[in-house]
Amino acid sequence: MNAERPVLLVKRLRADAVLPRPMTEQAAGMDLSAAIDEPLRLAPGERAAVPTGLALAIPAGHEGQVRPRSGLARRAGVTVLNAPGTIDADYRGELMVLLVNLGREEAVLEPGERIAQLVIAPVTRAAVEEVGALPPSERGAGGFGSTGRGGQGREG
């Protein structure tokens, strides 16, 4: 495939920061690593904004999605709290990853450890139009889990 790929510009804010990189040829995400000087301990239920030591320029018309790493979640119960976190194309500050320990034991994150994934995705900005009524749909106002009950949603 010769389609032109968008270019993610990355600036290291510290010398030991690890550039985002996919771990396999077909990986959707690029791993992000912790740019910390010493191990970070997260007690059960504790959360922390973990620095990556990187600033990004995401291509216009795209967003960065920060997603959990399944291995870290399985091994330690640590995940991205606001998953997926959104990085707007015009943000130029340090990329921080908001992690939470949902496990039952303290989790220890080491300097340079892979802590999240970054997916660059196109964004469609819709025009907003206020209306007095919405067009009907098959689902209607059916909420959480309503599509799994044989169409038992209510029209609203």
C-alpha positions in Angstrom: 0.0 0.0 0.0 1.5 3.3 -1.0 -1.0 5.6 0.7 0.8 8.6 2.3 0.9 8.2 6.0 0.5 11.2 8.3 3.7 12.3 10.1 3.8 12.6 13.9 6.4 15.1 14.9 8.0 14.3 18.3 10.3 16.4 20.5 12.2 14.8 23.4 11.9 16.9 26.5 14.6 14.8 28.3 17.4 12.8 26.8 16.2 9.4 28.1 12.7 9.8 26.7 11.7 6.8 24.5 10.2 7.7 21.1 6.8 6.1 20.5 7.1 3.0 18.4 4.9 0.1 17.3 6.1 -3.2 18.6 5.1 -5.2 15.5 4.6 -4.4 11.8 0.8 -4.4 12.0 0.4 -2.9 15.5 -2.3 -0.2 15.6 -0.7 1.6 18.5 2.8 2.9 19.4 4.0 2.1 22.9 4.6 5.0 25.3 7.1 4.8 28.1 7.5 6.3 31.5 10.0 9.1 31.7 10.7 9.0 35.4 13.9 9.1 37.4 13.0 6.4 40.0 10.3 3.7 40.3 6.8 5.0 40.8 4.6 3.1 43.3 0.9 3.1 42.9 -1.2 1.8 45.8 -4.5 0.1 45.0 -6.9 2.8 43.8 -4.2 5.4 43.4 -3.8 7.4 40.2 -0.9 9.4 38.8 -0.1 11.5 35.7 3.0 9.8 34.4 5.3 11.9 32.2 6.6 10.5 28.9 9.2 13.2 28.3 7.7 13.9 24.9 5.9 16.7 23.2 4.0 16.0 20.0 2.7 17.8 16.9 -0.2 15.6 15.8 -1.1 16.2 12.1 -4.1 18.5 11.6 -7.3 16.6 11.2 -6.1 13.8 13.5 -6.1 13.1 17.3 -3.9 11.1 19.5 -5.7 8.4 21.5 -3.9 7.2 24.6 -5.0 3.6 25.4 -4.1 1.0 28.0 -1.5 -1.6 27.5 -3.2 -5.0 27.9 -0.1 -6.6 29.4 0.2 -4.0 32.1 -3.5 -4.2 32.9 -3.3 -8.0 33.1 -0.1 -8.2 35.1 -0.6 -5.3 37.5 -4.1 -4.1 37.2 -2.9 -0.7 35.9 -4.8 1.0 33.2 -5.4 4.4 31.6 -8.0 6.1 33.8 -9.7 8.2 31.0 -9.3 5.7 28.3 -9.0 6.6 25.6 -7.4 9.9 26.5 -7.5 12.4 23.7 -4.6 14.6 22.6 -5.7 17.4 20.3 -3.7 18.2 17.3 -2.9 21.7 18.6 -1.6 20.6 22.0 2.2 21.1 22.4 2.8 20.4 26.1 4.3 17.2 27.6 2.3 14.1 26.9 1.3 12.7 30.3 -0.5 9.4 30.8 -3.2 9.3 33.5 -2.8 5.8 35.1 -4.8 4.1 37.9 -4.1 1.0 39.8 -7.2 -1.1 39.8 -5.4 -4.1 41.2 -5.4 -5.4 44.8 -1.7 -4.9 45.3 0.8 -2.0 45.0 2.1 -1.7 41.4 5.6 -0.5 40.7 6.4 1.3 37.4 10.0 1.4 36.4 11.8 4.2 34.5 11.4 3.5 30.8 8.6 1.0 31.3 6.0 0.8 28.6 2.8 2.3 30.1 0.3 3.0 27.4 -0.3 3.0 23.6 -0.7 5.9 21.3 -3.0 5.6 18.3 -3.2 8.4 15.7 -6.7 8.6 14.2 -8.5 10.9 11.8 -11.1 13.2 13.3 -14.4 14.3 11.7 -15.8 17.5 13.1 -19.5 17.7 12.7 -21.5 20.9 12.3 -23.9 21.4 15.2 -27.5 22.2 14.4 -30.1 22.7 17.2 -33.5 21.2 16.4 -36.8 20.9 18.2 -37.1 17.2 17.6 -34.8 14.4 16.5 -35.7 12.0 13.7 -36.9 8.6 15.0 -34.7 5.6 15.0 -35.2 1.8 15.6 -33.4 2.0 19.0 -35.0 5.2 20.2 -33.9 6.3 23.7 -32.9 2.8 24.8 -29.9 3.2 27.1 -27.2 0.9 28.4 -27.7 -2.7 27.3 -30.9 -2.0 25.4 -29.6 -3.3 22.1 -29.0 -6.8 23.6 -32.7 -7.3 24.7 -34.2 -8.0 21.3 -35.0 -4.4 20.5 -36.8 -3.7 23.7 -35.6 0.0 23.7 -38.2 2.7 24.2 -38.8 5.5 21.7 -38.1 9.0 23.2 
